Amino acid sequence: MKWLLIIALLLIIASLAGALVAMMRGDSASGDERRSRRMARALTVRISLSVLLFIAVIISYHLGWIQPTGIPMR
């Protein structure tokens, strides 16, 4: 489960970086629509991955695959 979380977080960061590249690249007026579409698609992927990761953590907790450790109280 730990590797699934790490891979999902790396994919989320890569998608966010892709949106940044799409936003920063190009100055031509004709490419603005294409650039906006690429950036919107990258951000949609990031949001979808984040929601799927959240659902996976909730399901894993309910199935007992992961256990909360918490912070020890003194």
N, C-alpha and C positions, 0 to 999 in steps of 0.2 A: 504494500500500500504506500510505503514511503516513496518508492520510485515513481509510482503513478502521480503522486503529488508534485514531486520535483519536475517531472516531465511536463505536467500541466502548467506549472508556474513558468517554466522556460518558454513554452509555447505562447503563453499570455504575454510575456515580455517581448518575444519576437514579433508578435502581432502588433504590439504597441510601437515597437521600433519601425515596423513596416509602415504604419500610419504616419509616423514622424518623417520618414524618408519621402513618402508620397506628398506630404504637406510642404516640405522644404524644397523639393525638386521642381525645376521648371519655372519660367517666368512668362511664357507665351500665353496669350489670351485664348488661343485655340485649344491648349492643353488643360485649361482650368477645369472643364467639365470632366475630362478623363481623370485628372488628378483628384478631383473631389470624389469621384466614384471609387477610385482605388483606396482613398483614405477612409471613406465610409464603409467599404467592405472590410478593411483591416480592423476598424473599430467594432464592427458587427461581430467579426470572428472573436475578438477579445472579450466582448461582453458574453457571447455564447459560451466560450470556454470557461469564463468565470462562473457563470450560472451552473454549468455542468459540473465543475469542480465542487461547488457548494453542495449540489445535490448528491454527488458521490460521497462527500464527507458525511453528510447526514445519514445516507443509507448505510455506509460502512459502520457508523456508530450504532445504529439500530440493529444491525446484523452481528455486532460484536467483533468485527474485524479490527477496530481501533478502540482504545480505551483512553479516557481522559486521565492525565496524570496530575494536573493541578499544581498549584504552588503550595508547598508545605507551610502550614501555620505553626507559628512558634508559641 
